[in-house]
Amino acid sequence: MELLEVLDKNGDPTGEILDKDIIHTKGLYHREVALILLNKKGQILLQKRASTKEIEPNKWAWHGGHVIVGETSMEAIIRETKEELGIILSENQIKLLVELKRDKLPNRQYTIAYYSICNLDIDDFDIQKEELSEVRWFPFKKFKDMIYNSHPDMMFKNNENTNKIISALEDIIKPY
């Protein structure tokens, strides 16, 4: 059971706490976090979701998850990163990228997207097999092409929120 705080349409807590499955079934707003890992080669780390995932199995995505009751967004992304990728990042390694609202049923959420520079090799990640089947560094251009060309293996679609993330990332990748 994963307990989440229910939010109203403005992103404010309602005081209600429910299991994530109920929140998704009812299409209620909740908090999520995302972390985009970049390396000095201008690549982005994508993770392939496990075949057993209920939402978007076997699709490439960036890293993220739910903010459970009692956590800050920063605590949630540090926890998710440790659980799913087997690496521990400190708060000073993680920077705010953008804040987003997704108003599409069934997964309505407020997302805080972060980024971090990470120069680990693929073998340095200890992935959580229940969540992921693999991780891979992708050239940023290939990542963008997969989204803009609606690649069937990409979880994210060409939409306003994804475009906000890509735009923010382009400003960061330029120095690398």
C-alpha positions as CSV (number, residue, x, y, z in Angstrom):
1,M,0.0,0.0,0.0
2,E,1.3,3.4,-1.0
3,L,-0.5,6.2,0.8
4,L,-0.6,9.6,-1.0
5,E,-2.0,13.0,-0.2
6,V,-5.0,14.0,-2.3
7,L,-4.7,17.5,-3.8
8,D,-7.4,19.8,-5.1
9,K,-7.3,21.3,-8.7
10,N,-5.0,24.1,-7.5
11,G,-2.5,21.6,-6.0
12,D,-3.4,22.3,-2.4
13,P,-3.8,19.4,0.1
14,T,-7.5,18.4,0.7
15,G,-6.6,16.6,4.0
16,E,-7.6,13.3,2.5
17,I,-5.0,10.4,2.3
18,L,-5.7,7.4,0.1
19,D,-3.9,4.5,-1.5
20,K,-2.3,5.3,-4.9
21,D,-4.5,2.8,-6.6
22,I,-7.7,4.5,-5.4
23,I,-6.3,7.9,-6.3
24,H,-5.6,6.6,-9.9
25,T,-9.0,4.9,-10.1
26,K,-10.8,8.0,-9.1
27,G,-8.6,10.3,-11.1
28,L,-7.7,12.5,-8.1
29,Y,-4.8,14.9,-8.0
30,H,-1.6,13.9,-6.2
31,R,2.1,14.7,-6.1
32,E,4.8,13.1,-8.2
33,V,8.5,13.8,-8.8
34,A,10.7,13.3,-11.7
35,L,14.5,13.3,-12.0
36,I,16.3,13.7,-15.3
37,L,19.9,12.5,-15.1
38,L,22.3,14.0,-17.6
39,N,26.0,13.3,-18.2
40,K,28.8,15.4,-19.4
41,K,28.5,13.9,-22.9
42,G,25.1,15.5,-23.3
43,Q,23.2,12.2,-22.8
44,I,20.1,11.5,-20.8
45,L,19.6,8.4,-18.7
46,L,16.3,6.6,-19.5
47,Q,14.9,3.6,-17.8
48,K,12.8,0.9,-19.3
49,R,9.8,0.2,-17.2
50,A,9.3,-3.4,-16.2
51,S,6.9,-5.6,-18.2
52,T,4.8,-6.0,-15.1
53,K,4.1,-2.2,-14.7
54,E,0.4,-1.4,-14.8
55,I,1.0,2.0,-16.6
56,E,3.2,2.0,-19.7
57,P,5.0,-1.3,-19.3
58,N,8.2,-1.8,-21.4
59,K,8.4,1.9,-22.3
60,W,11.4,4.2,-21.9
61,A,11.0,7.0,-19.4
62,W,12.9,9.3,-17.1
63,H,13.1,8.5,-13.5
64,G,10.4,9.4,-11.0
65,G,7.6,8.3,-8.7
66,H,5.0,9.3,-6.1
67,V,5.5,11.6,-3.1
68,I,4.2,9.5,-0.2
69,V,2.5,11.0,2.9
70,G,5.0,12.7,5.2
71,E,7.7,13.2,2.5
72,T,8.9,16.4,0.8
73,S,9.4,16.2,-2.9
74,M,13.1,16.3,-2.5
75,E,13.0,13.4,0.0
76,A,10.8,11.4,-2.5
77,I,13.2,11.8,-5.4
78,I,16.1,10.8,-3.2
79,R,14.2,7.7,-2.0
80,E,13.1,6.8,-5.5
81,T,16.6,7.1,-6.9
82,K,18.0,4.9,-4.2
83,E,15.3,2.3,-4.6
84,E,15.1,2.1,-8.4
85,L,18.6,3.0,-9.5
86,G,20.7,2.0,-6.5
87,I,22.4,5.3,-6.2
88,I,22.3,7.9,-3.4
89,L,22.2,11.5,-4.4
90,S,22.4,14.4,-1.9
91,E,20.1,17.4,-2.0
92,N,22.9,19.6,-3.3
93,Q,23.3,17.4,-6.3
94,I,19.7,17.8,-7.3
95,K,18.4,21.0,-9.0
96,L,14.9,22.2,-9.7
97,L,14.0,21.9,-13.4
98,V,10.3,22.7,-13.8
99,E,6.9,22.3,-12.0
100,L,4.1,20.8,-14.0
101,K,0.4,20.0,-13.8
102,R,-1.1,17.0,-15.6
103,D,-4.9,17.3,-15.9
104,K,-5.5,14.1,-17.8
105,L,-7.5,11.2,-16.4
106,P,-6.7,8.8,-14.9
107,N,-3.3,10.1,-13.6
108,R,-3.9,13.7,-12.6
109,Q,-0.8,15.0,-10.8
110,Y,1.4,17.9,-9.8
111,T,5.0,17.0,-10.7
112,I,8.2,18.7,-9.6
113,A,10.9,17.8,-12.1
114,Y,14.5,17.9,-11.0
115,Y,17.7,17.3,-12.8
116,S,21.2,16.1,-11.8
117,I,24.5,15.6,-13.5
118,C,25.6,12.0,-13.2
119,N,28.6,10.5,-14.9
120,L,28.2,6.9,-13.9
121,D,28.5,4.0,-16.3
122,I,25.5,1.8,-16.9
123,D,27.1,-1.0,-14.8
124,D,27.2,1.3,-11.8
125,F,23.4,1.3,-11.5
126,D,21.8,-1.4,-9.4
127,I,18.3,-1.4,-10.8
128,Q,15.2,-2.5,-9.0
129,K,14.0,-5.4,-11.2
130,E,10.3,-5.1,-10.1
131,E,10.2,-1.6,-11.5
132,L,12.8,-1.5,-14.4
133,S,14.2,-3.9,-16.9
134,E,17.2,-1.8,-17.9
135,V,18.7,1.7,-18.0
136,R,20.6,3.3,-20.9
137,W,22.3,6.6,-21.8
138,F,20.6,8.1,-24.8
139,P,22.0,11.0,-26.9
140,F,19.7,14.0,-26.1
141,K,18.9,14.4,-29.8
142,K,17.7,10.8,-30.0
143,F,15.6,11.2,-26.9
144,K,13.9,14.3,-28.4
145,D,13.4,12.5,-31.8
146,M,11.8,9.6,-29.9
147,I,9.3,12.0,-28.4
148,Y,8.6,14.2,-31.4
149,N,8.2,11.2,-33.7
150,S,5.9,9.3,-31.3
151,H,8.3,6.3,-31.0
152,P,6.3,3.3,-29.8
153,D,8.8,2.5,-27.0
154,M,8.7,6.0,-25.5
155,M,6.4,6.6,-22.5
156,F,6.3,10.4,-22.9
157,K,4.4,12.1,-25.7
158,N,4.8,15.3,-27.6
159,N,2.7,17.6,-25.4
160,E,3.0,20.9,-23.4
161,N,4.5,19.4,-20.3
162,T,7.1,17.3,-22.1
163,N,8.0,20.3,-24.2
164,K,8.5,22.4,-21.0
165,I,10.9,19.7,-19.8
166,I,12.8,19.5,-23.1
167,S,13.1,23.3,-23.3
168,A,14.5,23.5,-19.8
169,L,16.9,20.7,-20.5
170,E,18.2,22.3,-23.6
171,D,19.4,25.3,-21.6
172,I,21.3,23.0,-19.2
173,I,22.8,20.7,-21.9
174,K,24.4,23.5,-23.9
175,P,27.4,23.8,-21.6
176,Y,28.0,20.1,-21.9
